[in-house]
Amino acid sequence: MWVLLRGGYPLRILLPLRGEWMGRRGLPRSLVPGPPRRRYRKEALPALEVPVLPVTATEIRQYLRAHGIPFQDGHSCLRAPSPFVKALQLKDQTGATASFSLFIDKTTGRFLCMSSLAEGSWEDFQASVEGQGDGAREGVLLGEAPEAEDSEEIRRIWDRAIPLWELPEPEEAQLARVMFGLTKVTDDTLKRYSVRYLRPARSLVFPWFSPGGMGLRGLKLLSAEGQGNEVHYKETTIPRPGIYCNLFGLPLISRRDVEVVLTSRELDSLALNQSTGLPTLALPRGTACLPPALLPYLEQFRRIVLWLGDDLRSWEAAKLFARKMNPKRCSLVRPGDQQPRPLEALNRGLNLSRILRTALPAWHKSIVSFRQLREEVLGELSNVEQAAGIRWNRFPDLNRLLKGHRKGELTVFTGPTGSGKTTFISEYALDLCTQGVNTLWGSFEISNVRLARVMLTQFAVGRLEEQLDRYDEWADRFEDLPLYFMTFHGQQSIRTVIDTMQHAVYVYDICHVVIDNLQFMMGHEQLSTDRIAAQDYIVGAFRKFATDNSCHVTLVIHPRKEDDDKELQTASIFGSAKASQEADNVLILQDRKLVTGPGKRYLQVSKNRFDGDVGVFPLEFNKSSLTFSIPPKSKARLKKVKDDNGLVTKKPSSGRKGAVPQNSETCLGQAHHSNQPNPSKPSR
Ligand SMILES: Nc1ncnc2c1ncn2[C@@H]1O[C@H](COP(=O)(O)OP(=O)(O)OP(=O)(O)O)[C@@H](O)[C@H]1O
C-alpha cells in the first residue's frame, strides 16, 4: 500500500499490509484469529507530486517567536507549551519546564505533545496555532493507538504469558533461560522489566507500555531456535515493525535521570541495568533505525551512551544515531573482543561498568589526530570483511570485485540506452534491501508503480502475472522491506532532491539512495557547456551528500553518444571527467551485441576506489523474472571480453585491470538466487 507521508515531503513509504501478518509471525495457531484480513486506507492513496520545501530550525524558531510562543532549545527538539493541553491541567505539573510538554523536532518540524500524545507534522502545528483546525479534536493528530484487532491480540498474548519463574516445570524454565542466555539474569530484573514467557510460542514477551501508564500498546516476542551450535533469534512485533516504537525500559526512567545507555536489544538492557544499575533503554528495531518519533523521549538526557552490539554494523549505526541525537552528548562503546554486547559481557563475567567507561565521545572536531583515529583503524583492520561492506547475495562476482556495498560511497552506473540499466540496478539495490539496507529510490524516468512491479517480479524471481493467487503473499513480504520511493517524476531541481534525501536519512535512516537518472536534474540548458557545468555541479552535490551522511549513492548517468559497435569506457560517461573522478565506483553495463548476440550483457567494474580490483563478469537476463544471473559457459565467452583499454583478455585471471574474476566458474554451479526469501518459510 502506498501511503503519503504527512508533512509535505515527496516521499512515499511502503507500509506492510495488515492481512497475512498473523501467519507470518509464526505464532501458534491457537493465537491466530480468523481468516486473513486485508484493509486499504483509501485516503492514503492520492499522492502529492508537488514537493514542499522542508522547514529549517531557524524557520521554526522564527515562527514561534512571531506567534509569541515561548520555547526552549533542546538537543534535537524545541520545547514549547502544548496547545493540546488545557490550562488547568498545566497547573498540576511540577513546574515551568513540565508545562513545556510539546516537543518539536528541529529537523522535520514534527511535533509530539507528551501530555496528550497528540502528534503531527509542522503544517499541522501551524494550522492548529492559526486556528485553522483542531486536529486533536478531529482525531487526526492523536498518536496511533493500537487498532482494535491488535489490542485484542496484544491482550490475549499478554494474558497467556507468564513470568519465567512461574513455569510449572523447572526444566522448561531452565531450558528457556539457556536458550535466551538468561542464566545470569535474575528473576528480580525480569520482574522489574515485566518480561514474560509465552509457552506455546516458546518466546519471551517484552511489553510496550504507553507513556504515562495508559495501558499496553504493543508487544515484542522473541523466539530462539537452536541450529547446530548456534541459536537463531526471531523477533515478532505487534503492531508490525514499521509502527512499533517502543523504547523498552521507558517506564523505569525517572524524570531526574540525566544519563542513559541505549542498547539494540531488550536482553542487553536487562543485563546492563542489572549489573550497573544505570538507566537503560532498548531501541525498538535494533540497529536498523532510530525513528525520530523517539527523540522527544531522549531529550532529558545530558549524556547518552550507545552500546549497540559487537559488530561493525552496530558501530556504524551508533555513529549514525549519535548524529541525530546531537553527537556532543553521545558516547559510543566500540565493539571488540573484550567489549561484546552487554548480555554476553554479563555471561562472560566482564565488568560492564568498566566497559562503559571506555566509551568514546561521538563528537569529532574538524581536525583529528591519529590518536583519535587509531581505534577506528584497528576496528577496520580486525573486521576486514565487515569493513568491506554488505555483500550481494545475487551477484557473487560483484563481491569479488567491489568486495561489498559500503556506506558513504558514490557509485556511478552507465550503459547504452535501453540496455537494462534500470532493470539491473533495481535488482542490485533490491538484493541489498532484502539484507536490511534501508533504501530510497529516486526514479525520475519510469513511474514508481512500474519500478515496484519490476522489483516485485525480481523479488519473487518469477512472473507474477501467471500466479496472481500468490500476489498477496509476495506483496506482503515485499512491503516489509525497508524500501522508500521519492515521488518525483520528470525534471527536478537538485536542491529539492537533496533536501528530500536528507529528510529520508533523518527519518528512515536511509543508507542507500538510487538516482535513476542524473539527466533529470540537469534542467533544460541547451548549450552543451551549460549542461556539462550543470552535471558537474550535481555530481559534486551527490558526492558531498554521500560523504556527509555516510550514505551510499548510486547514480545512473547516460553515456555520451558513441558508435554502436564500440564498447563503453569510463570516458564514455556523459559530461566531463568529474563524474568518474568523484565516484568511488564506476559500473558499466556492457551491451556486447556484436560479440555475443542479442540479450547478453556484461557488467564492468571500471573503477574501485576501495581496493582497486576492476574487471568484467557476464550477466544473463531472465525475461520472466527480470533478473540477471551468470550464464553457463561464461569462460569461453570471456575470452572475447575487452578491458577498458580495448585490450583482449585472453583468459580469466585474478589480476587487476581488465581481469575476469578467477572463480567465475564456481558461480555457475550455484543455484539461481539460492538466498531468495522463500515465502513458505517466513523469516524477518
Ligand atoms: N539483458 C536484456 N536483454 C533483453 N531485454 C532486457 C535486458 N535487460 C533489460 N531488458 C528489457 O529491456 C527494457 C529496457 O530496460 P531498462 O529500462 O532497464 O533499460 P535502461 O537502460 O534503463 O533504459 P534507458 O536507457 O531508457 O534508461 C525492459 O523492458 C527490460 O525488461
PDBQT file of the ligand as one rigid body, heavy atoms in Angstrom, charges set to zero:
ROOT
HETATM    1  N1  LIG A 701      19.641  -8.159 -21.000  1.00  0.00    +0.000 N 
HETATM    2  C1  LIG A 701      18.457  -7.859 -21.523  1.00  0.00    +0.000 A 
HETATM    3  N2  LIG A 701      18.023  -8.470 -22.637  1.00  0.00    +0.000 NA
HETATM    4  C2  LIG A 701      16.826  -8.183 -23.153  1.00  0.00    +0.000 A 
HETATM    5  N3  LIG A 701      15.970  -7.275 -22.613  1.00  0.00    +0.000 NA
HETATM    6  C3  LIG A 701      16.361  -6.649 -21.500  1.00  0.00    +0.000 A 
HETATM    7  C4  LIG A 701      17.622  -6.899 -20.889  1.00  0.00    +0.000 A 
HETATM    8  N4  LIG A 701      17.726  -6.125 -19.789  1.00  0.00    +0.000 NA
HETATM    9  C5  LIG A 701      16.575  -5.423 -19.717  1.00  0.00    +0.000 A 
HETATM   10  N5  LIG A 701      15.761  -5.746 -20.726  1.00  0.00    +0.000 N 
HETATM   11  C6  LIG A 701      14.433  -5.195 -21.005  1.00  0.00    +0.000 C 
HETATM   12  O1  LIG A 701      14.652  -4.017 -21.782  1.00  0.00    +0.000 OA
HETATM   13  C7  LIG A 701      13.751  -2.981 -21.413  1.00  0.00    +0.000 C 
HETATM   14  C8  LIG A 701      14.516  -1.716 -21.044  1.00  0.00    +0.000 C 
HETATM   15  O2  LIG A 701      15.220  -1.940 -19.842  1.00  0.00    +0.000 OA
HETATM   16  P1  LIG A 701      15.628  -0.768 -18.858  1.00  0.00    +0.000 P 
HETATM   17  O3  LIG A 701      14.519   0.209 -18.703  1.00  0.00    +0.000 OA
HETATM   18  O4  LIG A 701      16.150  -1.414 -17.629  1.00  0.00    +0.000 OA
HETATM   19  O5  LIG A 701      16.796  -0.089 -19.703  1.00  0.00    +0.000 OA
HETATM   20  P2  LIG A 701      17.587   1.254 -19.431  1.00  0.00    +0.000 P 
HETATM   21  O6  LIG A 701      18.977   1.035 -19.860  1.00  0.00    +0.000 OA
HETATM   22  O7  LIG A 701      17.384   1.691 -18.027  1.00  0.00    +0.000 OA
HETATM   23  O8  LIG A 701      16.838   2.236 -20.408  1.00  0.00    +0.000 OA
HETATM   24  P3  LIG A 701      17.088   3.829 -20.605  1.00  0.00    +0.000 P 
HETATM   25  O9  LIG A 701      18.347   3.968 -21.371  1.00  0.00    +0.000 OA
HETATM   26  O10 LIG A 701      15.874   4.253 -21.368  1.00  0.00    +0.000 OA
HETATM   27  O11 LIG A 701      17.157   4.430 -19.244  1.00  0.00    +0.000 OA
HETATM   28  C9  LIG A 701      12.895  -3.551 -20.310  1.00  0.00    +0.000 C 
HETATM   29  O12 LIG A 701      11.682  -3.993 -20.841  1.00  0.00    +0.000 OA
HETATM   30  C10 LIG A 701      13.691  -4.721 -19.789  1.00  0.00    +0.000 C 
HETATM   31  O13 LIG A 701      12.837  -5.742 -19.265  1.00  0.00    +0.000 OA
ENDROOT
TORSDOF 0
